[in-house]
Amino acid sequence: MLSTAAVGDPAADNHTDLPSITQFLDNSSLRTKWLIVLSMPIVSLLTAAWLFARTQVSQLAADERIAHTQEVKAALLEVVDDLLSPRDADAAAAAWS
């Protein structure tokens, strides 16, 4: 048989509920409430600072990889220019081997 009690109806619940946040705050001291309220923006600030630092580290690593790629490209262009130049092609090939 199906129950006709509404969901969340205290009369229909057969289990004991854990203390709610309202009960916790009602029974807490003013100092505890103050610490809870103060900790919320501090946690947000620390999280934002940590994410910012991680982003900066990732950006520095990406910049280093880009610089290395540009150095490799420049070195490859120099090799190709040396090998394909009509003047001293044989000397350039001998220098790189």
Residue pairs with C-beta under 8 A, 6 or more apart in sequence:
3 12
5 11
5 12
6 12
25 33
28 36
79 96
82 92
82 95
82 96
83 89
83 92
83 93
83 96
85 92
